[in-house]
Amino acid sequence: MSIFFGFSDECGTYQMVKTKRHLQVHPHYIRSTLLIKAEEWKTLNKAFIDLKLAYSLPIEKEIKWAHLWQLRNFQKNKKPIPKKKDFKFLENYDYHVLIEFVEKCLELINKIEYKKIIITHTDNVNCAKINEKAMLKMHLQEHMQRIEMQIQTRSEENLAVLFFDPVSESTDKLLRDIYFDLFNSGDFINSYKHIKDSLNIEHSHQSVGIQIADYISGAFSAILKGRDSSNYDRGKLMYYNSVHPNLRIYNGTVWGVGIREVPIDMTYRRSLSKEL
């Protein structure tokens, strides 16, 4: 029997009623899960902490993917960072150094023995009006199904435990309830015998796995945003070096297996697969 940890985080937000401003800031909603063996968590955790120490970064503070580009804008425009900004603590760090740090963090995935990445994404611009609960359920269900299918083939006794980053009190409760309902009612997969019966919500600044999941989502967002722009080339490089090689794969493809559009859209999938 093997125990697996699945660390999941999102990038962007989804709204049923899409304003022009929202679509400019969040053209996509992305959720990524990094699945590793529990026995390798200590190795990943130590390597991550060692990187923080090497870059003289505070252990107790989280460097988010979004911080990189916000910090870059302030530094390029030579503007002081307001006290209310959650990345104020980074004002004395060159953004180039932090981008390098995140790149090194993603490279840690390549150094552990067992790793599978699952990414779901929604094109907010072209998506139909689907209520938020239904959208969150579809994303969560895709991850649960793929984790179940992934580890059930290795041993009947395997078990995965899932950890999500908190969003808000109401959304966290919604995610837990959706997870519990899916777990108990099942779907075409019949039953979830290889994942734990409850979803764990833990603070990202205290979870190395969730922080790396944030970087995975960010790198994939660079792929989507960079389809018509060279401004995201560094993020795209991170994706191709450390994310794409570790995506879940079946019958030689990641499409619908490691990468899944939500809701399903085969035309969009074919278009994106050609571009990637």
BELJORA-V11760 format. One record per residue. N is the residue number from 0. SS is DSSP state (H for helix, E for strand, - for the rest). Layout:
n=N ss=SS
n=N ss=SS
//
This chain:
n=0 ss=-
n=1 ss=-
n=2 ss=E
n=3 ss=E
n=4 ss=E
n=5 ss=E
n=6 ss=E
n=7 ss=E
n=8 ss=E
n=9 ss=E
n=10 ss=E
n=11 ss=-
n=12 ss=-
n=13 ss=-
n=14 ss=-
n=15 ss=-
n=16 ss=-
n=17 ss=-
n=18 ss=-
n=19 ss=H
n=20 ss=H
n=21 ss=H
n=22 ss=H
n=23 ss=H
n=24 ss=H
n=25 ss=-
n=26 ss=-
n=27 ss=E
n=28 ss=E
n=29 ss=E
n=30 ss=E
n=31 ss=E
n=32 ss=E
n=33 ss=E
n=34 ss=E
n=35 ss=E
n=36 ss=E
n=37 ss=H
n=38 ss=H
n=39 ss=H
n=40 ss=H
n=41 ss=H
n=42 ss=H
n=43 ss=H
n=44 ss=H
n=45 ss=H
n=46 ss=H
n=47 ss=H
n=48 ss=H
n=49 ss=H
n=50 ss=H
n=51 ss=H
n=52 ss=H
n=53 ss=H
n=54 ss=-
n=55 ss=-
n=56 ss=-
n=57 ss=-
n=58 ss=-
n=59 ss=-
n=60 ss=-
n=61 ss=-
n=62 ss=-
n=63 ss=-
n=64 ss=H
n=65 ss=H
n=66 ss=H
n=67 ss=H
n=68 ss=H
n=69 ss=H
n=70 ss=H
n=71 ss=H
n=72 ss=H
n=73 ss=H
n=74 ss=H
n=75 ss=H
n=76 ss=-
n=77 ss=-
n=78 ss=-
n=79 ss=-
n=80 ss=-
n=81 ss=-
n=82 ss=-
n=83 ss=-
n=84 ss=-
n=85 ss=-
n=86 ss=-
n=87 ss=H
n=88 ss=H
n=89 ss=H
n=90 ss=-
n=91 ss=-
n=92 ss=-
n=93 ss=-
n=94 ss=H
n=95 ss=H
n=96 ss=H
n=97 ss=H
n=98 ss=H
n=99 ss=H
n=100 ss=H
n=101 ss=H
n=102 ss=H
n=103 ss=H
n=104 ss=H
n=105 ss=H
n=106 ss=H
n=107 ss=H
n=108 ss=H
n=109 ss=H
n=110 ss=H
n=111 ss=-
n=112 ss=-
n=113 ss=-
n=114 ss=E
n=115 ss=E
n=116 ss=E
n=117 ss=E
n=118 ss=E
n=119 ss=E
n=120 ss=E
n=121 ss=E
n=122 ss=E
n=123 ss=-
n=124 ss=-
n=125 ss=-
n=126 ss=-
n=127 ss=-
n=128 ss=-
n=129 ss=-
n=130 ss=-
n=131 ss=H
n=132 ss=H
n=133 ss=H
n=134 ss=H
n=135 ss=H
n=136 ss=H
n=137 ss=H
n=138 ss=H
n=139 ss=H
n=140 ss=H
n=141 ss=H
n=142 ss=H
n=143 ss=H
n=144 ss=H
n=145 ss=H
n=146 ss=H
n=147 ss=H
n=148 ss=H
n=149 ss=H
n=150 ss=H
n=151 ss=H
n=152 ss=-
n=153 ss=-
n=154 ss=-
n=155 ss=-
n=156 ss=-
n=157 ss=-
n=158 ss=E
n=159 ss=E
n=160 ss=E
n=161 ss=E
n=162 ss=E
n=163 ss=E
n=164 ss=-
n=165 ss=-
n=166 ss=-
n=167 ss=-
n=168 ss=H
n=169 ss=H
n=170 ss=H
n=171 ss=H
n=172 ss=H
n=173 ss=H
n=174 ss=H
n=175 ss=H
n=176 ss=H
n=177 ss=H
n=178 ss=H
n=179 ss=H
n=180 ss=H
n=181 ss=H
n=182 ss=H
n=183 ss=H
n=184 ss=H
n=185 ss=-
n=186 ss=-
n=187 ss=-
n=188 ss=-
n=189 ss=-
n=190 ss=-
n=191 ss=-
n=192 ss=-
n=193 ss=-
n=194 ss=E
n=195 ss=-
n=196 ss=-
n=197 ss=-
n=198 ss=-
n=199 ss=E
n=200 ss=E
n=201 ss=-
n=202 ss=-
n=203 ss=H
n=204 ss=H
n=205 ss=H
n=206 ss=-
n=207 ss=H
n=208 ss=H
n=209 ss=H
n=210 ss=H
n=211 ss=H
n=212 ss=H
n=213 ss=H
n=214 ss=H
n=215 ss=H
n=216 ss=H
n=217 ss=H
n=218 ss=H
n=219 ss=H
n=220 ss=H
n=221 ss=H
n=222 ss=H
n=223 ss=H
n=224 ss=H
n=225 ss=H
n=226 ss=H
n=227 ss=H
n=228 ss=-
n=229 ss=-
n=230 ss=-
n=231 ss=-
n=232 ss=H
n=233 ss=H
n=234 ss=H
n=235 ss=H
n=236 ss=H
n=237 ss=H
n=238 ss=H
n=239 ss=H
n=240 ss=H
n=241 ss=H
n=242 ss=H
n=243 ss=H
n=244 ss=H
n=245 ss=H
n=246 ss=E
n=247 ss=-
n=248 ss=-
n=249 ss=E
n=250 ss=-
n=251 ss=-
n=252 ss=E
n=253 ss=-
n=254 ss=E
n=255 ss=-
n=256 ss=-
n=257 ss=-
n=258 ss=E
n=259 ss=E
n=260 ss=E
n=261 ss=-
n=262 ss=-
n=263 ss=-
n=264 ss=-
n=265 ss=H
n=266 ss=H
n=267 ss=H
n=268 ss=H
n=269 ss=H
n=270 ss=H
n=271 ss=H
n=272 ss=H
n=273 ss=H
n=274 ss=H
n=275 ss=-
//
